[in-house]
Amino acid sequence: MKAERARLARLQRLERIRDIARRTALAEAGRAEGTLAQLQALAQRTDSLAAGYSARADAQDAASLQQLHKFVRGLESISRTTAGDIDRARVHADQRAAEAAAAERRRAAAEERAQAQAREIERKQAASTLPLGARKVWHGS
């Protein structure tokens, strides 16, 4: 019985460790999703700026038109770079989400093993404390 209790304690410790790993994975997944959202907002704002500046028609001379065109191309370059960053951030966020799901499965498996061990201990205790039957003492009367 002592070995079973020690095994139960080990399984409960493992479950706590797996729960910490799950929480860490969830936090990392949240940070990755936050980064992705920030990059998406940046891309949207950059695209909006590029569209706004490329629609301008208030250039006074060829030099200002060329400068405006160069500025818009720079914004478009930033937008393309940000799009690549978004793709990488999306892959990263998906990986972190998968890691969080795997960590949850590992934690749940450890919990199930600990619960099974606890049930086994309870079953053995119940079996050992069951009376075998009442003994009747017959006195010669």
C-alpha positions in Angstrom: 0.0 0.0 0.0 2.9 2.3 0.7 4.2 1.9 -2.8 0.8 2.7 -4.3 0.6 5.9 -2.2 4.1 6.9 -3.3 3.1 6.3 -6.9 0.0 8.4 -6.4 2.1 11.3 -5.0 4.5 11.1 -8.0 1.6 11.2 -10.4 0.1 14.2 -8.6 3.4 16.0 -8.8 3.6 15.1 -12.5 0.2 16.5 -13.0 1.1 19.8 -11.2 4.3 20.0 -13.4 2.2 19.4 -16.5 -0.3 22.0 -15.4 2.5 24.6 -15.1 3.8 23.6 -18.6 0.3 24.0 -19.9 -0.1 27.5 -18.4 3.3 28.5 -19.8 2.4 27.2 -23.3 -0.9 29.1 -23.1 0.9 32.3 -22.2 3.3 31.8 -25.1 0.4 31.2 -27.4 -1.3 34.3 -26.2 1.9 36.4 -26.8 2.2 35.0 -30.3 -1.4 35.8 -31.0 -0.9 39.3 -29.7 2.2 39.8 -31.9 0.2 38.6 -34.9 -2.6 41.0 -34.1 -0.2 43.9 -33.8 1.4 43.1 -37.1 -2.0 42.8 -38.8 -2.9 46.3 -37.4 0.4 47.7 -38.6 -0.2 46.2 -42.1 -3.6 47.7 -42.3 -2.4 51.1 -41.2 0.5 51.0 -43.6 -1.8 50.0 -46.5 -4.1 52.8 -45.6 -1.3 55.3 -45.6 0.0 54.1 -48.9 -3.4 54.3 -50.5 -4.0 57.8 -49.1 -0.7 59.1 -50.3 -0.9 57.5 -53.7 -4.4 59.1 -54.2 -3.0 62.6 -53.6 -2.8 64.8 -56.6 -1.5 68.0 -55.0 2.1 67.9 -56.3 3.3 71.3 -57.5 6.2 70.2 -59.6 8.0 67.1 -60.9 10.3 67.0 -57.9 7.5 66.9 -55.3 5.6 64.3 -57.5 8.8 62.2 -57.6 9.2 62.5 -53.8 5.6 61.5 -53.2 6.0 58.5 -55.5 9.2 57.5 -53.7 7.4 57.8 -50.3 4.5 55.7 -51.5 6.9 53.0 -52.8 8.6 53.0 -49.4 5.3 52.5 -47.7 4.4 49.7 -50.1 7.8 48.0 -49.4 7.1 48.3 -45.7 3.7 46.7 -46.3 5.3 43.8 -48.2 7.8 43.2 -45.4 5.0 43.3 -42.9 3.0 40.8 -44.9 5.9 38.4 -44.7 6.2 39.1 -41.0 2.5 38.3 -40.6 2.9 35.0 -42.4 5.8 34.0 -40.1 3.9 35.3 -37.0 0.8 33.2 -38.0 3.0 30.1 -38.4 4.6 30.8 -35.0 1.2 31.4 -33.4 -0.2 28.2 -34.8 2.8 26.3 -33.5 2.3 27.8 -30.0 -1.4 26.9 -30.1 -0.5 23.3 -31.0 2.0 23.2 -28.2 -0.6 24.4 -25.8 -3.0 21.8 -26.9 -0.4 19.1 -26.6 0.5 20.3 -23.1 -3.2 20.1 -22.1 -3.4 16.6 -23.4 -0.3 15.6 -21.4 -1.7 17.2 -18.3 -5.1 15.5 -18.8 -3.3 12.1 -19.2 -1.4 12.7 -16.0 -4.6 13.6 -14.2 -6.3 10.5 -15.4 -3.5 8.3 -14.3 -3.5 9.9 -10.8 -7.2 9.5 -10.5 -7.0 5.9 -11.6 -4.3 5.3 -9.0 -6.4 7.0 -6.3 -9.4 4.8 -7.2 -7.1 1.7 -7.0 -6.0 2.7 -3.5 -9.5 3.3 -2.4 -10.6 -0.1 -3.8 -7.8 -1.9 -2.0 -8.6 0.0 1.3 -12.3 -0.9 1.0 -11.5 -4.5 0.2 -9.2 -4.8 3.3 -11.7 -3.2 5.7 -14.7 -5.3 4.6 -15.7 -7.7 7.4 -15.6 -11.3 6.4 -18.8 -12.0 8.1 -20.1 -12.0 11.6 -19.0 -14.9 13.8 -21.6 -16.5 15.9 -20.4 -17.9 19.1 -22.5 -20.9 20.1 -22.4 -21.8 23.8 -23.6 -25.0 24.9 -26.9 -24.1 26.4 
